Amino acid sequence: MAESSCYLIANSLMAKIYSFVIDEASIDIGLYDDLQAFKESLLFIRDWLWHFDFEEEHLYSMRFFVREIKQVLHDAENMVDEFECERLRNEVVNAHVNQGSSLLLNF
């Protein structure tokens, strides 16, 4: 059922954005308040989806709305994944730069 998968996507996204690493990174780039607002919205959407799954899944018009939410959740999950990849890339670059600096100091 599409609505159940949408609920699972929302849970997966919540698991990603409720990490300490994401909070720290959002502070570093000045998006902490935006992230907190997004978390509140995501909680609301997830709770709504849970009720929808069990109470209103027979309504065609609501199915369209849930499909749209599912797309938004996929997009948000992709954004969080890209954010995490960029953070990891920066760690690798910084480690490489620091290693190069220490090698120069030894000469």
C-alpha positions in Angstrom: 0.0 0.0 0.0 1.4 3.4 -1.0 0.4 5.2 2.1 2.2 2.7 4.3 5.3 3.1 2.3 4.9 6.9 2.6 4.7 6.5 6.4 7.9 4.3 6.3 9.7 7.0 4.3 8.7 9.6 6.8 10.1 7.4 9.6 13.3 6.8 7.7 13.7 10.6 7.1 13.1 11.3 10.8 15.8 8.8 11.8 18.2 10.7 9.6 17.4 14.2 10.7 17.2 13.4 14.4 20.9 12.7 14.5 23.5 14.7 16.5 25.6 15.0 13.4 22.9 16.7 11.4 22.1 19.0 14.3 25.8 20.0 14.6 26.1 20.5 10.9 23.0 22.6 10.7 24.4 24.9 13.4 27.7 25.2 11.5 25.9 26.4 8.3 23.3 28.5 10.1 20.2 26.3 9.3 19.5 25.0 12.8 16.2 26.9 13.2 15.0 25.8 9.8 15.9 22.2 10.6 13.9 22.4 13.8 10.9 23.8 12.0 11.2 21.0 9.4 11.3 18.4 12.2 8.0 19.7 13.6 6.4 19.7 10.1 7.7 16.1 9.5 6.2 14.9 12.8 2.9 16.4 11.9 2.9 14.8 8.4 4.0 11.4 9.8 1.2 11.5 12.4 -1.3 12.5 9.8 -0.2 9.6 7.5 -0.6 7.1 10.3 -4.2 8.2 10.8 -4.8 8.3 7.1 -3.6 4.7 6.7 -6.1 3.4 9.1 -9.1 5.7 8.7 -9.3 7.4 5.3 -7.5 5.2 2.7 -10.6 4.7 0.7 -10.9 8.4 -0.4 -9.5 8.9 -3.9 -8.8 12.6 -3.4 -6.7 11.9 -0.3 -4.7 9.3 -2.2 -3.5 12.1 -4.6 -2.5 14.2 -1.6 -0.6 11.3 -0.1 1.3 10.7 -3.4 2.3 14.4 -3.3 3.5 14.1 0.3 5.5 11.0 -0.7 7.3 12.9 -3.4 8.1 15.7 -1.0 9.4 13.1 1.5 11.6 11.5 -1.1 13.0 14.9 -2.1 13.7 15.8 1.5 15.4 12.4 2.1 17.6 13.0 -0.9 18.5 16.4 0.3 19.5 15.0 3.8 21.6 12.3 2.1 23.4 14.9 -0.1 23.9 17.0 3.0 25.5 14.1 4.8 27.7 13.3 1.8 28.9 16.9 1.6 29.7 16.8 5.4 31.7 13.6 4.9 33.5 15.0 1.9 34.5 18.1 3.9 35.9 15.8 6.7 38.0 13.9 4.1 39.3 17.2 2.5 40.1 18.7 5.9 41.9 15.6 7.1 43.9 15.6 3.9 44.8 19.3 4.2 45.8 18.8 7.9 47.9 15.8 7.0 49.7 17.8 4.3 50.3 20.7 6.7 51.8 18.4 9.3 54.1 16.9 6.6 55.3 20.4 5.6 56.1 21.2 9.2 58.3 18.2 9.6 60.6 19.4 6.8 
